Amino acid sequence: MGNVNYGDFAKALDSVKLTAPNGQEYWMARSLQGVLNYVRWENFEELTQKAMLACDSSGVPSNHHFRRTTKMVPLGSGSERKI
C-alpha cells in the first residue's frame, strides 16, 4: 500500500464500520471501496470475489464472512431501485 499512515487508515476503517444488534462489527463493501481508493465498483467487486474464493479455498466458508446485500437508491424520477 505504498506510503501509508496506518493510524489514518485505521481511522478511515473505523469511520465506515457498522455494528450489528448483537455487537458484531462489519463493513459494507461500497464503503470499503472508497477507503481503499477503488474508483470503479466493478474493480472492487472483482477483489471481493477473489477474497471469497481465497476463503473457500482455505477451508473457511466465505458465507461466514461475506453477505450479499441490497439497498434502495433514489432515481431522478422519484422512484427507487435496488443496488
Phi and psi in degrees as a GROMACS rama.xvg file:
@    title "Ramachandran Plot"
@    xaxis  label "Phi"
@    yaxis  label "Psi"
@TYPE xy
61.8686  -139.75  GLY-2
-90.8121  88.1728  ASN-3
-113.698  135.257  VAL-4
-90.1887  106.564  ASN-5
-65.9758  -26.5873  TYR-6
-65.549  -42.6196  GLY-7
-66.1934  -38.3234  ASP-8
-64.4401  -43.1597  PHE-9
-62.4894  -39.7496  ALA-10
-64.4578  -39.5925  LYS-11
-63.9208  -42.2128  ALA-12
-63.5312  -42.922  LEU-13
-62.6611  -32.2787  ASP-14
-68.6291  -21.6502  SER-15
-111.556  4.3941  VAL-16
-69.7565  140.217  LYS-17
-116.877  159.746  LEU-18
-129.545  125.583  THR-19
-73.1945  161.953  ALA-20
-54.3505  -28.3301  PRO-21
-84.8711  3.90246  ASN-22
92.5988  -6.38756  GLY-23
-70.3828  130.848  GLN-24
-84.5433  145.929  GLU-25
-155.068  165.875  TYR-26
-130.957  144.648  TRP-27
-90.3039  136.971  MET-28
-57.8876  -40.2705  ALA-29
-63.2888  -31.0331  ARG-30
-74.2767  -42.4379  SER-31
-64.0219  -31.1195  LEU-32
-53.75  -46.0892  GLN-33
-69.9042  -42.7051  GLY-34
-59.629  -37.4022  VAL-35
-90.8113  8.48903  LEU-36
61.9486  35.2158  ASN-37
-89.6214  118.906  TYR-38
-77.5716  -40.1748  VAL-39
-103.521  130.903  ARG-40
-60.0246  -38.4955  TRP-41
-57.7234  -39.7537  GLU-42
-68.6235  -40.2009  ASN-43
-71.2627  -36.8442  PHE-44
-62.3317  -37.8719  GLU-45
-61.7066  -40.3015  GLU-46
-62.1205  -43.6885  LEU-47
-65.8295  -36.0506  THR-48
-62.8921  -40.7446  GLN-49
-65.7218  -37.8579  LYS-50
-65.3359  -39.4593  ALA-51
-65.4826  -41.2485  MET-52
-63.1293  -40.465  LEU-53
-62.2255  -41.1944  ALA-54
-60.0228  -53.5179  CYS-55
-59.789  -40.817  ASP-56
-66.6031  -26.2634  SER-57
-94.1533  6.47696  SER-58
89.0467  6.59852  GLY-59
-103.211  114.7  VAL-60
-60.5524  120.361  PRO-61
-61.6703  -28.3005  SER-62
-69.9428  -5.97125  ASN-63
-83.2073  -14.0001  HIS-64
-126.47  -18.2989  HIS-65
-127.163  133.819  PHE-66
-130.234  134.884  ARG-67
-77.3696  135.119  ARG-68
-134.249  160.858  THR-69
-132.581  156.367  THR-70
-142.564  158.392  LYS-71
-91.9087  133.476  MET-72
-121.196  143.047  VAL-73
-73.6638  145.073  PRO-74
-107.32  162.717  LEU-75
-58.8928  -27.5887  GLY-76
-76.5609  -4.89841  SER-77
95.2987  -10.1518  GLY-78
-87.4855  -177.958  SER-79
-131.757  158.876  GLU-80
-141.641  156.517  ARG-81
-80.8697  139.905  LYS-82
